[in-house]
Amino acid sequence: MQFGIITGNVVCTTKDEKIEGRKLLLVQPVNDEFKPEGTGLVGIDSVGAGEGELVLYVTGSSSRMTDITDNRPVDCTIMAIVDYVSKNDKIIFEKFKEGRE
């Protein structure tokens, strides 16, 4: 799993029937200091994430291991919305203190 920030939505009026009704989001990968790193991705939302939220996402075959994505043509799935992260007994990210709701 990797950290990412949701930066937007992707709307497609025509898409494969296996992903019909699924929410697609733009995910910007971030490093362990929560700074943007790498190229953005389009991911299927399995948890109800929204713009500005810090999330955990998976790619590759792991992205097809949820009830929502099983046997579907996906390569990136948003798996969790991060509430807080601690490192060395110190909170380094907290959802509501960072202004993300």
N, C-alpha and C positions, 0 to 999 in steps of 0.2 A: 504494500500500500504506500501511497505517496500523498503529500500535502498538495492542495491546490486551492485557489480562490475562484469562486464562481463570478465570472465577469459579464455574463449575459445569457440570453436565450437564443435558441435556434428554432425557427418555425419553417416547416416544410409542408406545403399543401399536398404534395404527392410523395409517398415514400413506400418502401416495402411493407407489405401487410403484416409482417412479423414484428414491426416496430410501430404500427398504427396505435395511436392513443398513448404513446410514451413521450414523456417530457425530455427534450434534448437541451443541454446546457453547455455554455462555453466554460472550459476549465483552464485556468492559467496555473501551470505548475509553479510551486515556490520552494525555496530551500528551507533549511531548518531555522533560518532567521525570518522566514515568511516574506522574503523578497522574491519577485518574479524571476524565474529561471527557465529557459527553454521555450519551446513553441507551444502555443495553446492547443487544446484538444476539444473535441465535441464528445460529450459523454451522456449516457442515459442515466437519468436520475432515479434511484431506487429508494430515496429517503425523504423527498420533499424539500430539497435544498433550494436556496434562493440567492439572488445576486448579492455579492459582498461577503458571503459566508465562507469560512475556512472549512474545507472538507477533506476527507480521505477518499482517494479513488484508486482503482486498479485498472490495469490494461492487460491485453492478451487473453489467454484462455481463462484466467481468473475472472474476467469481466462477464463471463457467461455462466457464473455459478450462483446466481440469485434466482428467486422465484420469478422475478420480472424479466430476467434476461436469459433464462434457460432455453437453449436451442434457438437463439436469435442471433442475427448478424451484427454483433456489437464488439468493439475493441476497447471501450472505456466505459466504466460504470462508477458512478458516485455511490460510495458504500456507507458513508457516515458524515454527520455534521459535527464538527469539533466544538466542544464546550470549553475545554481548557487543556493546556499542555504544561507539564512541569518538567524541569530538568535540573538535576542536582538539588532537589528539594525546594526549588523556586519556581513559581508560576511564571512562565514566559509568554503565555497567551491566555487570555480569558475573553470569551465571546462578548459578553456585555460590556466589559471595560474597554474593548477595542472599537465600540460603536457599531458592531455588527449584530443585528437581531434576526 
